[in-house]
Amino acid sequence: MDQAKPLPGYLAQRYHGWKATGYADNEAWYRHLASEGQHPRAMVICCCDSRVNATTLFGADQGEFFIHRNIANLVPPYQPDGDHHGTSAAVEYAVNMLRVTHLIVMGHSGCGGVQGCIDMCRGQAPELEEKESFIGRWMDILKPRYERVAEENDPVKQAQQLEKHAVLVSLENLASFPFIATRLAEGTLTLHGLWTDIGAGGLEYFNPAKQAFQPV
């Protein structure tokens, strides 16, 4: 790989700083994690957005969450077609191998993927309509939900509504996986939908009884 380059200097410096402090102060814990393997209780499916950090939000320790990140925290429907499915593979590993007891889908404010979906639905992003666009084809998972927010005139509110629909469609798609449906029926697995407001530090959860997101 001639294209590969050395690690940027500032990252190398940060690593050495962590090794001398964060690791040195908790070496026994890291060696425990390495020898005992991972035993997370929850899987968190969240966005790739660099501002979203589930471990910070919940004050979680390393090894506590099994985290999968992708564009707009979307989960595709169950599709055993023998093709490559990174998100579905992560879900299968968490549920069947790690036996997590909670599956959490967390959306967020100002999601670029969701905004791309809105622009695509408005005909303002022809590049995403191209067959070759990985982002566009991924956002096709959410695209049918746009009609539910199309009448909202406030662009911020419209985006937030569709961000929450991204959480809901992912929860619905998770339930389409047979191995998840089985564990849901057994009562050994629960699904949770969250949405976080980055600027306000807010967190909302989807309440099935009221079919609405409410503050945690």
NORHUWO-V438875 format. One record per backbone hydrogen bond with DSSP energy under -0.5 kcal/mol. CO is the residue of the C=O (numbers start at 1). NH is the residue of the N-H. Records with the same first field share a line. If there is no record, write none. Layout:
CO=NH + NH
This chain:
1=4
8=11 + 12
9=13
10=14
11=15
12=16
13=17
14=18
15=19
16=20
17=21
18=23 + 24
19=24
21=25
22=26
23=26
24=27
26=30
27=31
28=32
29=33
30=34
31=35
32=36
33=37
41=101 + 102
42=66
43=45 + 104
44=46 + 68
45=106
46=70
49=52
51=53
53=57
54=58
55=60
56=59
61=64
63=39
64=41 + 42
65=67
66=44
68=46
70=48 + 73
71=74
79=81
83=85
85=89
86=90
87=91
88=92
89=93
90=94
91=95
92=96 + 97
93=97 + 98
94=100
101=190
102=43 + 104
103=192
104=45 + 106
105=107 + 194
106=47
107=196
108=111
111=115
112=116
113=117
114=118
115=119
116=120
117=121
118=122
119=124 + 125
120=123
125=128 + 129
126=129 + 130
130=133
132=134
133=137
134=138
135=139
136=140
138=141
139=142 + 143
140=144
142=145
143=146
144=147
145=148
146=149 + 150
149=152
153=155
154=158
155=159
156=160
157=161
158=162
159=163
160=164
161=165
162=166
163=167
164=168
165=169
166=170
167=171
168=172
169=173
170=174
171=175
173=176
174=177
176=178
177=180 + 181
178=182
179=183
180=184
181=185
182=186
183=187 + 188 + 189
190=103
192=105
193=206
194=107
195=204
196=109 + 198
197=201 + 202
202=197
203=216
204=195
205=207 + 214
206=208
207=210 + 211 + 212
212=207
214=205
